[in-house]
Amino acid sequence: MVEAMDNVREKELFEQLKAGYGTLEGHWGAKWRLKTSPQILRENSLESPDEPALRKKRYGIWNSYTWKEYYENMKYFSLGLISLGFTAGDKMAIIGDNDPEWWFCQLGAQAVGGVGFGVFIDCIPSEIEYFCGSSDATFAAAKDQEQCDKFLEIKDKIPNVKKVVYWEPKGMWRYEDPWLMNFWDVIEMGREYERKHPKLFEEMVDKGSVDDTCCLAYTSGTTGLPKAAVITYRSLIAWNVTLWRYYPCDEGSDYYSFLCPAWAVDQILGFVGCLQQKMVVHFPESPETVVTDAREISSVTELAGARMWEERYRDLLTRIDDADFLKRFSYKVAMSIGRRYIEIKRTKAPSIWWKLLHALADALALHQLRDRLGYVRSRVCLVAGAMMSPELFTFFQAIGIPLYTYYGITEAGFIAMQLPEAAKPGSVGKVLPGRTVEISDEGEVLIGADDAMMFSGYYKNEGATKETVYDGWYHTGDAGYIDDEGYFFFMDRISEMMALNDGTKFSGTYIESELRCSRYIADAMVVGHERDFVSVLIQIDLKNVGNWAENNRIAYNTFVDLSQKEGVYELILGEIRKTNTRIPKHSRIASFVNLHKEFDADEAEMTRTRKLKRAPLEAKYQEIIDAVYTDKESIEVHTEVKYRDGRVGAVRANVRVMKVNA
């Protein structure tokens, strides 16, 4: 068993988190108020009324909301909800891009004593129906016409939802259904309600307790339907304490919010963390401008999913390939110095010579790369959502981006985290203060359930709660180990660990993360459980492979056509051979196919956080998988495809099978 935290004052701090002290102060200087988010927002509005709290880019211009404006929008939206029938304990489903209105809606629901929770913006109507039904949602907030149309499609199936409030009016002027309401109309209703009930709002906020439910955070649902984890304010504050212990940020620091708040991580940082530390939250103009807007902000801290970092890596390599000779040469020299510098720092302090050489490389190219990506002021960047290859960590750290990984789960927050002074390649860092971790005889990661950071159980699912929390431990279902130096290594979900026919075990997730280091591979699914060798289904990166094909004068017209080209197979073969040099010999890839389509969350092939749903994928592509393990050189496939507008089509292709060592 590993129990982190040797410092006595830290132990006292976490005891206070359990006991319920009003304000905590760690020896690193951060102050934590054990209060609800609406209570903290009210304090901030009184202490710093005219200081910026939120910034949203609209039509190319950054528009600010002060702390006072932030509070007032929450207040009047909350009172508007009350006038519509929203009461303590009610739930509100929120679906939309990251916007200030998202924040106003959730905090407004919390101020009443209710709960707001996120739904991923690309969810289809049937999924929204599930989230509304399983949460007992009585209200919903949606960004725009597209999301309102989804609710209208399932209106008869979600009778408990009284109103759907939208905040983007474009395209909504022809809608006459009274079930739909404009966000700003609700605000005006709140102003009118206050005139009749002048002290009601403050009384409601005062009733809030740190042990009240702050949000419902749905699990990713890789092995079944997502479950709603009930999380209190106390737990979210405790998770922030563990994070800021190592990565403190100053009041007024910039935070870039582009991860969907349906993720627990943005609830931790974007809501509670930024409120506690009075950080300024920035919202991009749209999902398409996330990268360009990031450059204008250069936030101090950022948390992005592994797939996002992988996409940035591939895009950056493509840009470098398109640059002139001098820039490519400068990049190559600077990166070789940057990589070596990072490798030295992992074991000892670099010499003066290496510091000077690295400073020269930074001036030559690395600073420009950071500036292009929007990280010139970053102090800590974290990878969320999935495993990412150590190769990519080294790449970004060599550029000078302070990128680290962590191990955390929706039900328990941050468990282990890499530190700047103690980052070991392949590990997810060391166990954080306040957490107790044990590895069972079966290799399962167990987390001590008796602390201030655990969730309160799954909403309306006592059976699932009892299946995971018992004997004083939360059973994660994850496989991992802790080495002699105390470094924690996450391997995979236990249910997804694989073994060849000879008993050799391997992690498909690890191999997939290594494959995604290639700029030409957007995704991959490893197979081989109870087979003679490891194989992989490859989803090519259409943009980068398409550029490669054009540069090599290979004509194509569709994704299917491009994926099955002889030259593309040779290209991917070379990338797989490179990957095989970085993975254990016993689990090296022996054969592969280029899939004729992309993995799609709308077809239940992935979760909304872009994690593969392995069982459905194996069932869907069973015919292809079987062909890989025979002497067939190709197989004709017919696949049903669901489009976002609900239409169903079919893709037919002759998929080739290629041996890696043939």
Secondary structure as GFF3:
##gff-version 3
##sequence-region A 1 662
A	DSSP	beta_strand	2	3	.	.	.	ID=ss1
A	DSSP	alpha_helix	8	19	.	.	.	ID=ss2
A	DSSP	beta_strand	23	25	.	.	.	ID=ss3
A	DSSP	beta_strand	31	33	.	.	.	ID=ss4
A	DSSP	alpha_helix	37	47	.	.	.	ID=ss5
A	DSSP	beta_strand	52	58	.	.	.	ID=ss6
A	DSSP	beta_strand	61	66	.	.	.	ID=ss7
A	DSSP	alpha_helix	67	84	.	.	.	ID=ss8
A	DSSP	beta_strand	91	95	.	.	.	ID=ss9
A	DSSP	alpha_helix	100	111	.	.	.	ID=ss10
A	DSSP	beta_strand	115	119	.	.	.	ID=ss11
A	DSSP	alpha_helix	125	135	.	.	.	ID=ss12
A	DSSP	beta_strand	137	142	.	.	.	ID=ss13
A	DSSP	alpha_helix	145	153	.	.	.	ID=ss14
A	DSSP	three_ten_helix	155	157	.	.	.	ID=ss15
A	DSSP	beta_strand	163	166	.	.	.	ID=ss16
A	DSSP	beta_strand	180	182	.	.	.	ID=ss17
A	DSSP	alpha_helix	183	196	.	.	.	ID=ss18
A	DSSP	alpha_helix	200	207	.	.	.	ID=ss19
A	DSSP	beta_strand	213	218	.	.	.	ID=ss20
A	DSSP	beta_strand	228	232	.	.	.	ID=ss21
A	DSSP	alpha_helix	233	244	.	.	.	ID=ss22
A	DSSP	beta_strand	254	256	.	.	.	ID=ss23
A	DSSP	alpha_helix	264	266	.	.	.	ID=ss24
A	DSSP	pi_helix	267	273	.	.	.	ID=ss25
A	DSSP	alpha_helix	274	277	.	.	.	ID=ss26
A	DSSP	beta_strand	280	283	.	.	.	ID=ss27
A	DSSP	three_ten_helix	287	289	.	.	.	ID=ss28
A	DSSP	alpha_helix	290	297	.	.	.	ID=ss29
A	DSSP	beta_strand	301	305	.	.	.	ID=ss30
A	DSSP	alpha_helix	306	322	.	.	.	ID=ss31
A	DSSP	alpha_helix	325	345	.	.	.	ID=ss32
A	DSSP	alpha_helix	352	361	.	.	.	ID=ss33
A	DSSP	pi_helix	362	366	.	.	.	ID=ss34
A	DSSP	alpha_helix	367	373	.	.	.	ID=ss35
A	DSSP	beta_strand	380	384	.	.	.	ID=ss36
A	DSSP	alpha_helix	390	399	.	.	.	ID=ss37
A	DSSP	beta_strand	403	409	.	.	.	ID=ss38
A	DSSP	beta_strand	413	417	.	.	.	ID=ss39
A	DSSP	beta_strand	430	431	.	.	.	ID=ss40
A	DSSP	beta_strand	436	439	.	.	.	ID=ss41
A	DSSP	beta_strand	444	448	.	.	.	ID=ss42
A	DSSP	alpha_helix	462	468	.	.	.	ID=ss43
A	DSSP	beta_strand	469	470	.	.	.	ID=ss44
A	DSSP	beta_strand	473	482	.	.	.	ID=ss45
A	DSSP	beta_strand	488	493	.	.	.	ID=ss46
A	DSSP	three_ten_helix	494	496	.	.	.	ID=ss47
A	DSSP	beta_strand	497	499	.	.	.	ID=ss48
A	DSSP	beta_strand	505	507	.	.	.	ID=ss49
A	DSSP	alpha_helix	508	515	.	.	.	ID=ss50
A	DSSP	beta_strand	521	527	.	.	.	ID=ss51
A	DSSP	beta_strand	534	540	.	.	.	ID=ss52
A	DSSP	alpha_helix	542	551	.	.	.	ID=ss53
A	DSSP	alpha_helix	559	563	.	.	.	ID=ss54
A	DSSP	alpha_helix	566	580	.	.	.	ID=ss55
A	DSSP	three_ten_helix	585	587	.	.	.	ID=ss56
A	DSSP	beta_strand	589	594	.	.	.	ID=ss57
A	DSSP	three_ten_helix	601	603	.	.	.	ID=ss58
A	DSSP	alpha_helix	614	620	.	.	.	ID=ss59
A	DSSP	alpha_helix	622	628	.	.	.	ID=ss60
A	DSSP	beta_strand	634	642	.	.	.	ID=ss61
A	DSSP	beta_strand	648	656	.	.	.	ID=ss62
A	DSSP	beta_strand	658	659	.	.	.	ID=ss63
###
